[in-house]
Amino acid sequence: MADCLFCRIVEGELPADKVYEDEHVVAFRDINPQAPQHVLVIPKRHIASLNEAGDEDVPVLGHLQRVIPEVARRVGVAESGYRVVVNTGRDALQTVFHVHYHVLGGRAMQWPPG
């Protein structure tokens, strides 16, 4: 989608500090980090939110979740621990409507988160 910020990153139209990429997903550092390590993991194919994901998206979303531990390893938080967050919809503060998983680590997390 031409107006989707993350689609433009996937297409190479916008720069991103990538930490992982394969044919289905890309992971890059958040430009407004909420933890010492804050990476976004996204499918390359545009899916607006988990609410819009269909049966055809199950393989890529499953693959995305399998990539998250590798992303955590690459940014040095796999052993100490990390949090994975998916915001879905405006009330959950989803601001970019392209499914993305936040991988946060590098400090002790608090609960409840919000």
MODELLER restraints for C-alpha pairs under 7 A, 6 or more apart:
rsr = mdl.restraints
at = mdl.atoms
rsr.add(forms.Gaussian(group=physical.xy_distance, feature=features.Distance(at['CA:1:A'], at['CA:7:A']), mean=6.11, stdev=0.5))
rsr.add(forms.Gaussian(group=physical.xy_distance, feature=features.Distance(at['CA:2:A'], at['CA:8:A']), mean=6.94, stdev=0.5))
rsr.add(forms.Gaussian(group=physical.xy_distance, feature=features.Distance(at['CA:6:A'], at['CA:98:A']), mean=6.67, stdev=0.5))
rsr.add(forms.Gaussian(group=physical.xy_distance, feature=features.Distance(at['CA:7:A'], at['CA:46:A']), mean=6.73, stdev=0.5))
rsr.add(forms.Gaussian(group=physical.xy_distance, feature=features.Distance(at['CA:8:A'], at['CA:14:A']), mean=5.74, stdev=0.5))
rsr.add(forms.Gaussian(group=physical.xy_distance, feature=features.Distance(at['CA:9:A'], at['CA:15:A']), mean=6.30, stdev=0.5))
rsr.add(forms.Gaussian(group=physical.xy_distance, feature=features.Distance(at['CA:9:A'], at['CA:16:A']), mean=6.62, stdev=0.5))
rsr.add(forms.Gaussian(group=physical.xy_distance, feature=features.Distance(at['CA:10:A'], at['CA:44:A']), mean=6.04, stdev=0.5))
rsr.add(forms.Gaussian(group=physical.xy_distance, feature=features.Distance(at['CA:16:A'], at['CA:28:A']), mean=6.09, stdev=0.5))
rsr.add(forms.Gaussian(group=physical.xy_distance, feature=features.Distance(at['CA:17:A'], at['CA:28:A']), mean=5.21, stdev=0.5))
rsr.add(forms.Gaussian(group=physical.xy_distance, feature=features.Distance(at['CA:17:A'], at['CA:29:A']), mean=5.54, stdev=0.5))
rsr.add(forms.Gaussian(group=physical.xy_distance, feature=features.Distance(at['CA:18:A'], at['CA:27:A']), mean=5.68, stdev=0.5))
rsr.add(forms.Gaussian(group=physical.xy_distance, feature=features.Distance(at['CA:18:A'], at['CA:28:A']), mean=4.02, stdev=0.5))
rsr.add(forms.Gaussian(group=physical.xy_distance, feature=features.Distance(at['CA:18:A'], at['CA:29:A']), mean=6.51, stdev=0.5))
rsr.add(forms.Gaussian(group=physical.xy_distance, feature=features.Distance(at['CA:19:A'], at['CA:27:A']), mean=5.64, stdev=0.5))
rsr.add(forms.Gaussian(group=physical.xy_distance, feature=features.Distance(at['CA:19:A'], at['CA:28:A']), mean=5.41, stdev=0.5))
rsr.add(forms.Gaussian(group=physical.xy_distance, feature=features.Distance(at['CA:19:A'], at['CA:71:A']), mean=6.92, stdev=0.5))
rsr.add(forms.Gaussian(group=physical.xy_distance, feature=features.Distance(at['CA:20:A'], at['CA:26:A']), mean=5.71, stdev=0.5))
rsr.add(forms.Gaussian(group=physical.xy_distance, feature=features.Distance(at['CA:20:A'], at['CA:27:A']), mean=5.00, stdev=0.5))
rsr.add(forms.Gaussian(group=physical.xy_distance, feature=features.Distance(at['CA:20:A'], at['CA:71:A']), mean=6.55, stdev=0.5))
rsr.add(forms.Gaussian(group=physical.xy_distance, feature=features.Distance(at['CA:21:A'], at['CA:27:A']), mean=6.25, stdev=0.5))
rsr.add(forms.Gaussian(group=physical.xy_distance, feature=features.Distance(at['CA:24:A'], at['CA:43:A']), mean=5.90, stdev=0.5))
rsr.add(forms.Gaussian(group=physical.xy_distance, feature=features.Distance(at['CA:24:A'], at['CA:44:A']), mean=5.53, stdev=0.5))
rsr.add(forms.Gaussian(group=physical.xy_distance, feature=features.Distance(at['CA:24:A'], at['CA:60:A']), mean=6.45, stdev=0.5))
rsr.add(forms.Gaussian(group=physical.xy_distance, feature=features.Distance(at['CA:25:A'], at['CA:41:A']), mean=6.97, stdev=0.5))
rsr.add(forms.Gaussian(group=physical.xy_distance, feature=features.Distance(at['CA:25:A'], at['CA:42:A']), mean=5.57, stdev=0.5))
rsr.add(forms.Gaussian(group=physical.xy_distance, feature=features.Distance(at['CA:25:A'], at['CA:43:A']), mean=4.36, stdev=0.5))
rsr.add(forms.Gaussian(group=physical.xy_distance, feature=features.Distance(at['CA:25:A'], at['CA:44:A']), mean=5.10, stdev=0.5))
rsr.add(forms.Gaussian(group=physical.xy_distance, feature=features.Distance(at['CA:25:A'], at['CA:64:A']), mean=6.38, stdev=0.5))
rsr.add(forms.Gaussian(group=physical.xy_distance, feature=features.Distance(at['CA:26:A'], at['CA:41:A']), mean=5.86, stdev=0.5))
rsr.add(forms.Gaussian(group=physical.xy_distance, feature=features.Distance(at['CA:26:A'], at['CA:42:A']), mean=5.61, stdev=0.5))
rsr.add(forms.Gaussian(group=physical.xy_distance, feature=features.Distance(at['CA:26:A'], at['CA:43:A']), mean=6.55, stdev=0.5))
rsr.add(forms.Gaussian(group=physical.xy_distance, feature=features.Distance(at['CA:26:A'], at['CA:44:A']), mean=6.61, stdev=0.5))
rsr.add(forms.Gaussian(group=physical.xy_distance, feature=features.Distance(at['CA:27:A'], at['CA:39:A']), mean=6.45, stdev=0.5))
rsr.add(forms.Gaussian(group=physical.xy_distance, feature=features.Distance(at['CA:27:A'], at['CA:40:A']), mean=5.43, stdev=0.5))
rsr.add(forms.Gaussian(group=physical.xy_distance, feature=features.Distance(at['CA:27:A'], at['CA:41:A']), mean=4.21, stdev=0.5))
rsr.add(forms.Gaussian(group=physical.xy_distance, feature=features.Distance(at['CA:27:A'], at['CA:42:A']), mean=6.30, stdev=0.5))
rsr.add(forms.Gaussian(group=physical.xy_distance, feature=features.Distance(at['CA:28:A'], at['CA:39:A']), mean=5.40, stdev=0.5))
rsr.add(forms.Gaussian(group=physical.xy_distance, feature=features.Distance(at['CA:28:A'], at['CA:40:A']), mean=5.46, stdev=0.5))
rsr.add(forms.Gaussian(group=physical.xy_distance, feature=features.Distance(at['CA:28:A'], at['CA:41:A']), mean=6.70, stdev=0.5))
rsr.add(forms.Gaussian(group=physical.xy_distance, feature=features.Distance(at['CA:29:A'], at['CA:38:A']), mean=5.92, stdev=0.5))
rsr.add(forms.Gaussian(group=physical.xy_distance, feature=features.Distance(at['CA:29:A'], at['CA:39:A']), mean=4.28, stdev=0.5))
rsr.add(forms.Gaussian(group=physical.xy_distance, feature=features.Distance(at['CA:29:A'], at['CA:40:A']), mean=6.14, stdev=0.5))
rsr.add(forms.Gaussian(group=physical.xy_distance, feature=features.Distance(at['CA:30:A'], at['CA:38:A']), mean=5.69, stdev=0.5))
rsr.add(forms.Gaussian(group=physical.xy_distance, feature=features.Distance(at['CA:30:A'], at['CA:39:A']), mean=5.36, stdev=0.5))
rsr.add(forms.Gaussian(group=physical.xy_distance, feature=features.Distance(at['CA:30:A'], at['CA:40:A']), mean=6.07, stdev=0.5))
rsr.add(forms.Gaussian(group=physical.xy_distance, feature=features.Distance(at['CA:35:A'], at['CA:104:A']), mean=5.85, stdev=0.5))
rsr.add(forms.Gaussian(group=physical.xy_distance, feature=features.Distance(at['CA:35:A'], at['CA:105:A']), mean=6.02, stdev=0.5))
rsr.add(forms.Gaussian(group=physical.xy_distance, feature=features.Distance(at['CA:35:A'], at['CA:106:A']), mean=6.57, stdev=0.5))
rsr.add(forms.Gaussian(group=physical.xy_distance, feature=features.Distance(at['CA:35:A'], at['CA:107:A']), mean=6.94, stdev=0.5))
rsr.add(forms.Gaussian(group=physical.xy_distance, feature=features.Distance(at['CA:36:A'], at['CA:105:A']), mean=6.39, stdev=0.5))
rsr.add(forms.Gaussian(group=physical.xy_distance, feature=features.Distance(at['CA:36:A'], at['CA:106:A']), mean=5.12, stdev=0.5))
rsr.add(forms.Gaussian(group=physical.xy_distance, feature=features.Distance(at['CA:36:A'], at['CA:107:A']), mean=6.87, stdev=0.5))
rsr.add(forms.Gaussian(group=physical.xy_distance, feature=features.Distance(at['CA:37:A'], at['CA:75:A']), mean=6.84, stdev=0.5))
rsr.add(forms.Gaussian(group=physical.xy_distance, feature=features.Distance(at['CA:37:A'], at['CA:104:A']), mean=5.57, stdev=0.5))
rsr.add(forms.Gaussian(group=physical.xy_distance, feature=features.Distance(at['CA:37:A'], at['CA:105:A']), mean=5.07, stdev=0.5))
rsr.add(forms.Gaussian(group=physical.xy_distance, feature=features.Distance(at['CA:37:A'], at['CA:106:A']), mean=5.53, stdev=0.5))
rsr.add(forms.Gaussian(group=physical.xy_distance, feature=features.Distance(at['CA:38:A'], at['CA:102:A']), mean=6.70, stdev=0.5))
rsr.add(forms.Gaussian(group=physical.xy_distance, feature=features.Distance(at['CA:38:A'], at['CA:103:A']), mean=5.58, stdev=0.5))
rsr.add(forms.Gaussian(group=physical.xy_distance, feature=features.Distance(at['CA:38:A'], at['CA:104:A']), mean=4.57, stdev=0.5))
rsr.add(forms.Gaussian(group=physical.xy_distance, feature=features.Distance(at['CA:38:A'], at['CA:105:A']), mean=6.64, stdev=0.5))
rsr.add(forms.Gaussian(group=physical.xy_distance, feature=features.Distance(at['CA:39:A'], at['CA:102:A']), mean=5.81, stdev=0.5))
rsr.add(forms.Gaussian(group=physical.xy_distance, feature=features.Distance(at['CA:39:A'], at['CA:103:A']), mean=5.11, stdev=0.5))
rsr.add(forms.Gaussian(group=physical.xy_distance, feature=features.Distance(at['CA:39:A'], at['CA:104:A']), mean=6.64, stdev=0.5))
rsr.add(forms.Gaussian(group=physical.xy_distance, feature=features.Distance(at['CA:40:A'], at['CA:100:A']), mean=6.04, stdev=0.5))
rsr.add(forms.Gaussian(group=physical.xy_distance, feature=features.Distance(at['CA:40:A'], at['CA:101:A']), mean=5.52, stdev=0.5))
rsr.add(forms.Gaussian(group=physical.xy_distance, feature=features.Distance(at['CA:40:A'], at['CA:102:A']), mean=4.75, stdev=0.5))
rsr.add(forms.Gaussian(group=physical.xy_distance, feature=features.Distance(at['CA:40:A'], at['CA:103:A']), mean=6.24, stdev=0.5))
rsr.add(forms.Gaussian(group=physical.xy_distance, feature=features.Distance(at['CA:41:A'], at['CA:100:A']), mean=5.53, stdev=0.5))
rsr.add(forms.Gaussian(group=physical.xy_distance, feature=features.Distance(at['CA:41:A'], at['CA:101:A']), mean=5.11, stdev=0.5))
rsr.add(forms.Gaussian(group=physical.xy_distance, feature=features.Distance(at['CA:41:A'], at['CA:102:A']), mean=6.57, stdev=0.5))
rsr.add(forms.Gaussian(group=physical.xy_distance, feature=features.Distance(at['CA:42:A'], at['CA:99:A']), mean=6.17, stdev=0.5))
rsr.add(forms.Gaussian(group=physical.xy_distance, feature=features.Distance(at['CA:42:A'], at['CA:100:A']), mean=4.64, stdev=0.5))
rsr.add(forms.Gaussian(group=physical.xy_distance, feature=features.Distance(at['CA:42:A'], at['CA:101:A']), mean=6.50, stdev=0.5))
rsr.add(forms.Gaussian(group=physical.xy_distance, feature=features.Distance(at['CA:43:A'], at['CA:60:A']), mean=6.82, stdev=0.5))
rsr.add(forms.Gaussian(group=physical.xy_distance, feature=features.Distance(at['CA:43:A'], at['CA:64:A']), mean=6.86, stdev=0.5))
rsr.add(forms.Gaussian(group=physical.xy_distance, feature=features.Distance(at['CA:46:A'], at['CA:98:A']), mean=5.99, stdev=0.5))
rsr.add(forms.Gaussian(group=physical.xy_distance, feature=features.Distance(at['CA:47:A'], at['CA:53:A']), mean=6.26, stdev=0.5))
rsr.add(forms.Gaussian(group=physical.xy_distance, feature=features.Distance(at['CA:47:A'], at['CA:98:A']), mean=5.36, stdev=0.5))
rsr.add(forms.Gaussian(group=physical.xy_distance, feature=features.Distance(at['CA:47:A'], at['CA:99:A']), mean=5.71, stdev=0.5))
rsr.add(forms.Gaussian(group=physical.xy_distance, feature=features.Distance(at['CA:48:A'], at['CA:97:A']), mean=4.66, stdev=0.5))
rsr.add(forms.Gaussian(group=physical.xy_distance, feature=features.Distance(at['CA:48:A'], at['CA:98:A']), mean=4.21, stdev=0.5))
rsr.add(forms.Gaussian(group=physical.xy_distance, feature=features.Distance(at['CA:48:A'], at['CA:99:A']), mean=5.66, stdev=0.5))
rsr.add(forms.Gaussian(group=physical.xy_distance, feature=features.Distance(at['CA:49:A'], at['CA:88:A']), mean=5.90, stdev=0.5))
rsr.add(forms.Gaussian(group=physical.xy_distance, feature=features.Distance(at['CA:49:A'], at['CA:97:A']), mean=6.09, stdev=0.5))
rsr.add(forms.Gaussian(group=physical.xy_distance, feature=features.Distance(at['CA:49:A'], at['CA:98:A']), mean=5.87, stdev=0.5))
rsr.add(forms.Gaussian(group=physical.xy_distance, feature=features.Distance(at['CA:49:A'], at['CA:99:A']), mean=4.79, stdev=0.5))
rsr.add(forms.Gaussian(group=physical.xy_distance, feature=features.Distance(at['CA:50:A'], at['CA:88:A']), mean=6.39, stdev=0.5))
rsr.add(forms.Gaussian(group=physical.xy_distance, feature=features.Distance(at['CA:50:A'], at['CA:99:A']), mean=6.48, stdev=0.5))
rsr.add(forms.Gaussian(group=physical.xy_distance, feature=features.Distance(at['CA:69:A'], at['CA:78:A']), mean=6.50, stdev=0.5))
rsr.add(forms.Gaussian(group=physical.xy_distance, feature=features.Distance(at['CA:72:A'], at['CA:78:A']), mean=4.79, stdev=0.5))
rsr.add(forms.Gaussian(group=physical.xy_distance, feature=features.Distance(at['CA:77:A'], at['CA:105:A']), mean=5.84, stdev=0.5))
rsr.add(forms.Gaussian(group=physical.xy_distance, feature=features.Distance(at['CA:77:A'], at['CA:106:A']), mean=6.06, stdev=0.5))
rsr.add(forms.Gaussian(group=physical.xy_distance, feature=features.Distance(at['CA:81:A'], at['CA:105:A']), mean=6.53, stdev=0.5))
rsr.add(forms.Gaussian(group=physical.xy_distance, feature=features.Distance(at['CA:82:A'], at['CA:103:A']), mean=6.62, stdev=0.5))
rsr.add(forms.Gaussian(group=physical.xy_distance, feature=features.Distance(at['CA:82:A'], at['CA:104:A']), mean=5.47, stdev=0.5))
rsr.add(forms.Gaussian(group=physical.xy_distance, feature=features.Distance(at['CA:82:A'], at['CA:105:A']), mean=4.46, stdev=0.5))
rsr.add(forms.Gaussian(group=physical.xy_distance, feature=features.Distance(at['CA:83:A'], at['CA:103:A']), mean=5.74, stdev=0.5))
rsr.add(forms.Gaussian(group=physical.xy_distance, feature=features.Distance(at['CA:83:A'], at['CA:104:A']), mean=5.11, stdev=0.5))
rsr.add(forms.Gaussian(group=physical.xy_distance, feature=features.Distance(at['CA:83:A'], at['CA:105:A']), mean=6.38, stdev=0.5))
rsr.add(forms.Gaussian(group=physical.xy_distance, feature=features.Distance(at['CA:84:A'], at['CA:101:A']), mean=6.43, stdev=0.5))
rsr.add(forms.Gaussian(group=physical.xy_distance, feature=features.Distance(at['CA:84:A'], at['CA:102:A']), mean=5.45, stdev=0.5))
rsr.add(forms.Gaussian(group=physical.xy_distance, feature=features.Distance(at['CA:84:A'], at['CA:103:A']), mean=4.75, stdev=0.5))
rsr.add(forms.Gaussian(group=physical.xy_distance, feature=features.Distance(at['CA:84:A'], at['CA:104:A']), mean=6.45, stdev=0.5))
rsr.add(forms.Gaussian(group=physical.xy_distance, feature=features.Distance(at['CA:85:A'], at['CA:101:A']), mean=5.65, stdev=0.5))
rsr.add(forms.Gaussian(group=physical.xy_distance, feature=features.Distance(at['CA:85:A'], at['CA:102:A']), mean=5.00, stdev=0.5))
rsr.add(forms.Gaussian(group=physical.xy_distance, feature=features.Distance(at['CA:85:A'], at['CA:103:A']), mean=6.75, stdev=0.5))
rsr.add(forms.Gaussian(group=physical.xy_distance, feature=features.Distance(at['CA:86:A'], at['CA:100:A']), mean=6.40, stdev=0.5))
rsr.add(forms.Gaussian(group=physical.xy_distance, feature=features.Distance(at['CA:86:A'], at['CA:101:A']), mean=4.91, stdev=0.5))
rsr.add(forms.Gaussian(group=physical.xy_distance, feature=features.Distance(at['CA:86:A'], at['CA:102:A']), mean=6.35, stdev=0.5))
rsr.add(forms.Gaussian(group=physical.xy_distance, feature=features.Distance(at['CA:87:A'], at['CA:93:A']), mean=6.23, stdev=0.5))
rsr.add(forms.Gaussian(group=physical.xy_distance, feature=features.Distance(at['CA:87:A'], at['CA:94:A']), mean=5.07, stdev=0.5))
rsr.add(forms.Gaussian(group=physical.xy_distance, feature=features.Distance(at['CA:88:A'], at['CA:94:A']), mean=5.62, stdev=0.5))
